[in-house]
């Protein structure tokens, strides 16, 4: 494209940074303007609840590129700069100072924000949410040995922080409305694995528990009051009840939205041919599953931008990667791949009680929809092949550790 062409990227996280890389790697020599809400250089978010709280990584370790890279690649990087409006007809974005910036093509990579439930006391001092590096710095400062933390929500963020806090000698209580942790993501049986794991490490895990309010004294959080009348005393509270995709900009601009995100095709193009969307906000048509999928996973932010960049440059492709995420909690490491919102059953291969197994989510025809390897490595590619095959499997062989996964299905 001509050097006079301007591409605008809205969102300064991993997805925005990877889009810039992909454009320059594909010899785009036009102007690139990257707007980032935060004042930090674009960085990866998974370490915020993992290695950063464990003291194993600093911000520099998970910053995507240093400032020199953006300068050397002639990127107009605008940190601490929020885009307040988008006008697809005029091909402009508006800024809070009422100025506008024109674009030829635009990429939305606006990510998500922490959900904030309408709980009394949720805005008190000592109540934490974890989405940004600054959030992590504040949380890190209160996780001192002998202190106490109450976590509202037993999802990925809540459990990862609980694990990190326990390893630092913090007394942790986790409250969750569901029957098991991670119930919506993994189902009851696998959720119980995580429940047992955290209880073994001293977490007071309270399931099927409803929070009535966050208690406060002099404007500072002191714990939780539960609907059954019980209380949880805590020096700090983490609210971790999921994320809300930042789609307001797209909605106000009249782009098609639904399924909780911005609707895009398999090339990640929105309802406007010059606007693309990636990451948490992208509800994308998936060529393998034949449905729209929107996931808030690191892997999408890492890999989708290359496909979107190709489309912006006039060479559209398809994003056909399988949804993927991972976690590390205490001595449990796991990877999950696939998409199983309507599975029929879960079967296991290996030692579930010993937390060294592979779980498979099957449909009614014994086809593998998703798989999760827990403390078992070098099987991910085989699990992906089973999912992509869409072929029924021999369940007896699938659950037999002596039968090579590579020999299935059949």
Backbone torsions as a table, in degrees:
resi	resn	phi	psi	omega
1	UNK	NA	159.0	-176.6
2	UNK	-65.0	148.5	-179.8
3	UNK	-65.1	-13.9	177.8
4	UNK	-82.9	-6.0	-179.4
5	UNK	-72.5	140.3	178.9
6	UNK	-119.1	124.9	173.0
7	UNK	-109.2	131.3	177.6
8	UNK	-111.0	134.6	176.4
9	UNK	-119.0	123.6	-178.8
10	UNK	-105.9	108.2	-179.6
11	UNK	130.3	120.7	-173.2
12	UNK	-106.7	35.6	175.4
13	UNK	-96.7	-158.8	179.9
14	UNK	-59.7	-42.1	-177.2
15	UNK	-63.4	-43.4	178.3
16	UNK	-62.1	-43.8	179.9
17	UNK	-64.1	-41.4	-179.8
18	UNK	-68.5	-31.0	176.6
19	UNK	-66.0	-42.5	177.4
20	UNK	-59.9	-47.0	179.1
21	UNK	-57.2	-46.3	-176.7
22	UNK	-64.3	-39.5	179.2
23	UNK	-63.4	-46.8	179.7
24	UNK	-69.3	-35.2	177.7
25	UNK	-64.3	-25.5	179.0
26	UNK	-98.2	22.4	170.9
27	UNK	66.6	25.1	172.1
28	UNK	-71.0	121.3	-176.2
29	UNK	-110.7	13.1	176.6
30	UNK	-82.4	-172.8	-179.2
31	UNK	-80.4	135.9	173.9
32	UNK	-120.1	125.6	175.3
33	UNK	-116.8	121.9	-179.5
34	UNK	-112.9	115.6	178.0
35	UNK	-96.2	126.3	-179.4
36	UNK	-125.8	125.0	178.6
37	UNK	-60.7	-43.2	-175.8
38	UNK	-80.5	159.9	179.9
39	UNK	-88.6	-3.5	177.9
40	UNK	-88.4	151.4	170.7
41	UNK	-58.3	150.2	179.7
42	UNK	-52.3	135.7	-176.7
43	UNK	-141.0	166.5	177.1
44	UNK	-85.6	143.6	-176.1
45	UNK	-92.7	-31.0	-178.2
46	UNK	-51.5	-37.6	-179.5
47	UNK	-64.1	-16.9	-178.8
48	UNK	-59.3	-38.6	-179.5
49	UNK	-101.2	0.7	-177.9
50	UNK	-117.4	-98.5	-170.4
51	UNK	-65.8	-32.6	-178.5
52	UNK	-65.4	-49.0	179.7
53	UNK	-67.4	-23.8	177.4
54	UNK	-82.4	-3.9	179.7
55	UNK	76.5	16.6	-176.2
56	UNK	-95.7	-18.4	-179.3
57	UNK	-140.7	148.1	171.8
58	UNK	-108.2	172.7	-176.3
59	UNK	-55.6	-39.2	-178.7
60	UNK	-60.4	-29.2	-177.5
61	UNK	-71.7	-25.5	-180.0
62	UNK	-120.2	19.1	168.1
63	UNK	-78.3	133.2	-170.7
64	UNK	-65.9	-50.9	177.9
65	UNK	-142.3	149.6	177.2
66	UNK	-78.7	171.4	-174.9
67	UNK	-62.4	-30.7	179.3
68	UNK	-63.1	-32.7	-179.6
69	UNK	-63.4	-45.5	-179.3
70	UNK	-64.6	-38.1	177.9
71	UNK	-66.1	-46.0	-178.4
72	UNK	-65.2	-27.0	-179.2
73	UNK	-101.3	15.4	172.0
74	UNK	54.9	50.1	177.1
75	UNK	-104.1	127.5	175.7
76	UNK	-81.8	90.4	-175.4
77	UNK	-93.0	116.4	-176.6
78	UNK	-111.9	89.9	179.9
79	UNK	-76.1	150.7	-179.3
80	UNK	60.6	32.3	-175.6
81	UNK	-126.9	116.3	-175.4
82	UNK	-101.1	135.6	172.5
83	UNK	-88.2	124.4	-174.2
84	UNK	-100.5	-17.5	180.0
85	UNK	-154.4	158.7	179.0
86	UNK	-136.8	128.3	178.1
87	UNK	-120.8	94.1	-177.9
88	UNK	-62.0	-32.2	-179.5
89	UNK	-67.0	-42.4	179.7
90	UNK	-85.1	-9.4	-175.7
91	UNK	57.3	50.7	178.0
92	UNK	-137.9	155.1	167.4
93	UNK	-115.4	146.7	179.7
94	UNK	-106.4	145.4	180.0
95	UNK	-110.6	162.0	-176.4
96	UNK	-59.4	-22.5	179.3
97	UNK	-87.2	13.2	176.9
98	UNK	73.8	7.2	172.0
99	UNK	-83.6	161.7	178.5
100	UNK	-126.3	155.6	176.4
101	UNK	-126.7	128.6	-179.2
102	UNK	-86.6	148.9	177.4
103	UNK	-138.3	156.9	169.3
104	UNK	-93.1	-43.6	173.6
105	UNK	-138.0	152.4	-173.6
106	UNK	-136.5	144.7	176.7
107	UNK	-121.2	126.1	174.0
108	UNK	-93.8	121.7	177.8
109	UNK	-138.0	54.2	-168.1
110	UNK	-84.9	-7.1	171.8
111	UNK	66.9	-152.3	-175.1
112	UNK	-131.1	165.0	172.3
113	UNK	-122.8	156.0	177.9
114	UNK	-64.7	136.5	173.3
115	UNK	-69.7	138.7	-179.3
116	UNK	-121.7	98.2	-176.7
117	UNK	-68.1	153.6	-177.8
118	UNK	-78.3	61.6	179.1
119	UNK	-94.4	133.2	171.6
120	UNK	-55.6	133.7	179.4
121	UNK	88.7	0.9	-173.0
122	UNK	-70.7	-15.3	178.7
123	UNK	-104.5	10.9	-177.9
124	UNK	-71.5	158.7	171.1
125	UNK	-59.8	144.1	-179.8
126	UNK	87.8	-0.2	173.4
127	UNK	-100.2	124.9	-173.0
128	UNK	-115.7	149.1	169.4
129	UNK	-127.2	153.8	-176.0
130	UNK	-127.5	102.8	176.7
131	UNK	-138.3	-34.5	-175.0
132	UNK	-116.2	168.7	176.6
133	UNK	-61.9	-40.1	178.6
134	UNK	-62.7	-37.4	173.9
135	UNK	-58.9	-44.3	-177.3
136	UNK	-65.6	-37.6	177.9
137	UNK	-61.9	-44.6	179.1
138	UNK	-63.4	-44.6	179.9
139	UNK	-65.1	-42.0	-179.3
140	UNK	-57.7	-35.3	-175.3
141	UNK	-69.7	-20.7	-177.7
142	UNK	-101.6	-6.7	-179.1
143	UNK	-86.9	69.5	-178.6
144	UNK	-103.6	150.4	-177.1
145	UNK	-56.1	130.4	179.1
146	UNK	89.8	-11.5	177.1
147	UNK	-79.3	175.8	-178.8
148	UNK	-128.6	142.3	-178.2
149	UNK	-130.5	130.6	171.7
150	UNK	-105.3	128.0	-179.0
151	UNK	-111.9	123.4	176.5
152	UNK	-96.5	108.0	179.8
153	UNK	111.9	124.4	179.7
154	UNK	-108.4	51.8	171.0
155	UNK	-93.6	-163.6	-175.2
156	UNK	-62.6	-48.0	-177.4
157	UNK	-63.9	-47.9	-179.1
158	UNK	-57.9	-44.1	-178.0
159	UNK	-72.5	-38.2	178.9
160	UNK	-65.4	-41.3	177.1
161	UNK	-66.4	-40.6	178.0
162	UNK	-58.3	-43.2	179.7
163	UNK	-64.1	-46.0	179.3
164	UNK	-63.1	-39.6	179.9
165	UNK	-66.7	-42.2	179.5
166	UNK	-62.9	-37.9	-179.9
167	UNK	-70.0	-12.7	175.3
168	UNK	-101.9	9.5	177.0
169	UNK	80.9	20.3	177.6
170	UNK	-88.6	140.6	174.1
171	UNK	-81.7	122.9	-170.4
172	UNK	-122.2	131.5	169.2
173	UNK	-118.2	130.2	176.9
174	UNK	-116.6	127.9	177.2
175	UNK	-115.9	138.6	-174.0
176	UNK	-145.3	136.9	-178.4
177	UNK	-74.2	-27.0	-174.9
178	UNK	-80.5	172.4	-179.4
179	UNK	-71.1	-27.9	-179.8
180	UNK	-144.2	158.4	171.9
181	UNK	-61.9	151.0	171.9
182	UNK	56.8	27.4	-172.9
183	UNK	-59.8	-45.6	-177.7
184	UNK	-65.3	-34.0	-176.2
185	UNK	-82.2	-38.4	-168.2
186	UNK	-122.5	-14.2	-176.7
187	UNK	88.9	170.2	-170.1
188	UNK	-68.9	-42.4	-174.8
189	UNK	-65.5	-47.2	180.0
190	UNK	-71.8	-33.4	176.0
191	UNK	-58.7	-36.8	179.3
192	UNK	-63.9	-31.4	176.4
193	UNK	-59.0	-43.7	-179.6
194	UNK	-72.9	-33.6	176.2
195	UNK	-61.4	-48.3	179.5
196	UNK	-62.0	-41.1	-178.9
197	UNK	-57.7	-48.5	-176.4
198	UNK	-71.8	-37.3	177.9
199	UNK	-65.4	-37.7	177.7
200	UNK	-62.2	-26.6	-179.8
201	UNK	-98.1	16.5	170.2
202	UNK	89.8	10.3	176.8
203	UNK	-78.7	133.3	172.1
204	UNK	-83.5	95.6	-175.6
205	UNK	-97.8	118.3	-178.4
206	UNK	-114.6	109.1	-176.8
207	UNK	-97.6	160.5	-175.9
208	UNK	50.6	45.0	-176.3
209	UNK	-120.4	132.4	-177.8
210	UNK	-107.5	128.6	176.8
211	UNK	-84.4	126.9	176.7
212	UNK	-86.2	-43.4	179.7
213	UNK	-164.1	160.1	169.4
214	UNK	-91.6	117.6	-176.2
215	UNK	-76.5	149.4	-177.0
216	UNK	-139.2	155.4	169.7
217	UNK	-135.6	123.2	-178.3
218	UNK	52.9	39.7	175.4
219	UNK	80.6	6.7	-179.7
220	UNK	-119.1	139.7	-178.4
221	UNK	-63.9	137.8	176.8
222	UNK	-122.3	-1.5	179.0
223	UNK	144.4	-152.2	-175.0
224	UNK	-128.3	145.0	167.3
225	UNK	-110.0	125.2	-176.2
226	UNK	-93.0	159.9	-177.3
227	UNK	-65.1	-26.7	178.8
228	UNK	-82.6	4.5	177.8
229	UNK	96.0	-13.8	178.9
230	UNK	-74.7	164.8	-179.6
231	UNK	-130.5	157.8	174.7
232	UNK	-127.3	115.9	177.4
233	UNK	-84.7	138.2	-178.1
234	UNK	-156.4	147.4	174.3
235	UNK	-78.1	-24.9	179.6
236	UNK	-149.8	155.9	-179.9
237	UNK	-126.7	132.3	171.6
238	UNK	-110.1	123.2	174.8
239	UNK	-98.4	115.6	-175.4
240	UNK	-134.8	73.8	-174.8
241	UNK	-114.2	30.8	174.8
242	UNK	106.5	-179.7	-175.6
243	UNK	-122.1	154.9	177.9
244	UNK	-118.6	117.1	-178.0
245	UNK	-63.4	139.3	-178.4
246	UNK	-85.8	83.5	-176.4
247	UNK	-110.7	8.1	-175.9
248	UNK	-60.6	-40.4	179.8
249	UNK	-59.3	-44.8	179.5
250	UNK	-66.4	-41.1	179.9
251	UNK	-62.2	-47.4	-178.7
252	UNK	-64.9	-27.1	179.8
253	UNK	-81.2	-6.7	179.1
254	UNK	84.5	12.6	175.3
255	UNK	-71.3	150.4	-179.9
256	UNK	-67.3	129.4	177.5
257	UNK	-129.4	163.1	-179.3
258	UNK	161.4	170.7	-178.5
259	UNK	53.8	28.9	177.6
260	UNK	80.4	4.5	-176.2
261	UNK	-149.3	-164.9	175.6
262	UNK	-90.8	125.9	-177.0
263	UNK	-73.3	125.3	176.8
264	UNK	-133.7	156.3	175.6
265	UNK	-83.8	-171.9	-176.8
266	UNK	-67.7	-19.0	175.8
267	UNK	-88.2	-0.3	177.7
268	UNK	75.7	21.6	175.2
269	UNK	-88.1	138.3	179.4
270	UNK	-81.3	-170.1	177.2
271	UNK	-67.8	-14.9	172.5
272	UNK	-100.6	126.3	-172.4
273	UNK	-64.3	-16.4	-178.9
274	UNK	-104.8	9.9	179.6
275	UNK	-125.8	129.5	178.3
276	UNK	-117.4	161.2	178.7
277	UNK	-143.2	141.3	-178.0
278	UNK	-140.0	166.9	173.7
279	UNK	80.3	-148.1	-173.5
280	UNK	-55.4	-32.3	-172.2
281	UNK	-85.2	-13.6	-170.5
282	UNK	-83.7	111.9	171.2
283	UNK	-93.1	93.7	-165.7
284	UNK	-103.2	140.0	171.0
285	UNK	-65.4	127.5	-178.0
286	UNK	-106.8	121.1	-174.2
287	UNK	-65.3	-26.2	-179.7
288	UNK	-80.9	-44.5	-174.2
289	UNK	-88.8	-14.2	178.5
290	UNK	66.0	28.2	179.4
291	UNK	-149.1	171.1	175.6
292	UNK	-83.0	140.8	177.0
293	UNK	-131.2	130.6	171.9
294	UNK	-127.3	117.6	179.5
295	UNK	-129.6	147.2	-178.5
296	UNK	-100.0	58.9	-175.0
297	UNK	-113.3	147.1	176.6
298	UNK	-54.2	-37.7	-175.2
299	UNK	-61.9	-35.7	177.9
300	UNK	-65.8	-44.1	179.5
301	UNK	-63.9	-30.1	-179.6
302	UNK	-75.9	-42.6	-167.1
303	UNK	-106.9	-27.7	-178.8
304	UNK	-63.1	-36.3	-175.7
305	UNK	-57.5	-32.0	179.3
306	UNK	-63.4	-38.5	178.5
307	UNK	-69.9	-43.5	179.3
308	UNK	-63.6	-40.9	179.5
309	UNK	-61.8	-40.4	177.7
310	UNK	-60.7	-43.8	177.9
311	UNK	-62.6	-41.7	178.7
312	UNK	-62.1	-28.9	179.7
313	UNK	-90.2	4.9	175.5
314	UNK	91.9	12.1	179.2
315	UNK	-126.7	66.5	-173.4
316	UNK	-63.0	141.5	174.7
317	UNK	-123.8	-158.8	178.3
318	UNK	-126.0	139.7	172.3
319	UNK	-93.6	106.4	-174.5
320	UNK	-119.0	12.6	178.4
321	UNK	-63.0	145.4	174.6
322	UNK	-77.0	140.7	175.0
323	UNK	-55.2	138.2	-174.6
324	UNK	-146.1	138.2	169.4
325	UNK	-150.5	167.8	-177.0
326	UNK	-144.5	162.8	173.4
327	UNK	-151.1	155.3	172.8
328	UNK	-132.1	118.2	179.1
329	UNK	-135.4	118.4	-175.3
330	UNK	55.5	-121.4	179.5
331	UNK	-100.1	15.9	179.6
332	UNK	-105.3	122.4	171.4
333	UNK	-119.4	138.6	-178.3
334	UNK	-148.6	156.7	172.9
335	UNK	-129.8	140.0	178.0
336	UNK	-124.1	135.9	178.3
337	UNK	-139.8	142.0	177.7
338	UNK	118.5	-168.2	-175.3
339	UNK	-152.2	111.7	-172.6
340	UNK	-137.2	60.1	-179.3
341	UNK	-70.5	-20.9	-176.6
342	UNK	-130.9	52.3	-179.4
343	UNK	-76.4	157.9	177.9
344	UNK	-94.6	-38.2	-178.9
345	UNK	-159.9	162.7	176.1
346	UNK	-116.7	132.1	176.8
347	UNK	-122.2	159.1	-171.1
348	UNK	-127.9	148.9	177.5
349	UNK	-129.1	115.8	179.6
350	UNK	111.9	-159.0	-170.9
351	UNK	-103.3	97.0	-177.5
352	UNK	-68.0	-46.4	-178.1
353	UNK	-64.8	-29.5	177.3
354	UNK	-86.8	1.6	178.9
355	UNK	54.8	49.9	174.8
356	UNK	-144.8	84.9	-169.7
357	UNK	-156.1	170.2	169.7
358	UNK	-121.4	130.9	176.7
359	UNK	-107.2	143.8	-179.7
360	UNK	-127.6	131.8	175.3
361	UNK	-97.9	121.6	-174.5
362	UNK	-113.7	150.6	171.1
363	UNK	-90.4	-172.8	-176.3
364	UNK	-70.2	-8.9	178.6
365	UNK	-108.4	17.1	-179.9
366	UNK	60.0	35.1	171.4
367	UNK	-96.5	140.9	-177.7
368	UNK	-79.9	120.9	177.7
369	UNK	-95.1	-33.1	-177.9
370	UNK	-158.7	159.3	177.6
371	UNK	-144.6	152.5	178.7
372	UNK	-138.0	121.8	177.0
373	UNK	-100.8	124.7	-178.3
374	UNK	-113.2	112.9	-179.1
375	UNK	53.6	25.8	173.1
376	UNK	-127.5	125.2	-172.3
377	UNK	-117.7	169.0	179.2
378	UNK	68.1	24.3	176.7
379	UNK	-117.6	-6.1	-171.9
380	UNK	-59.5	-43.3	-179.0
381	UNK	-64.1	-37.5	178.0
382	UNK	-66.7	-39.4	177.9
383	UNK	-64.4	-43.4	177.4
384	UNK	-58.9	-41.5	-179.3
385	UNK	-63.2	-38.8	178.2
386	UNK	-63.9	-41.2	-180.0
387	UNK	-65.8	-46.6	-176.9
388	UNK	-66.7	-27.8	-178.2
389	UNK	-66.1	-30.4	-176.2
390	UNK	56.4	22.7	-177.8
391	UNK	-101.2	143.7	174.3
392	UNK	-59.5	145.9	-179.6
393	UNK	-113.8	158.1	170.5
394	UNK	-78.1	105.8	-173.1
395	UNK	-64.2	-34.3	177.7
396	UNK	-61.3	-42.0	178.5
397	UNK	-71.8	-36.5	-179.9
398	UNK	-60.5	-37.0	-176.0
399	UNK	-94.0	1.8	-179.4
400	UNK	-97.6	110.8	-177.9
401	UNK	-59.9	-17.6	-180.0
402	UNK	-81.4	-16.0	-178.5
403	UNK	-91.2	118.5	-178.8
404	UNK	-60.4	129.0	178.6
405	UNK	-59.6	-31.2	-178.0
406	UNK	-65.2	-18.1	-179.9
407	UNK	-87.0	-8.6	178.5
408	UNK	-89.8	165.0	-0.5
409	UNK	-79.6	175.5	-179.6
410	UNK	135.1	NA	NA
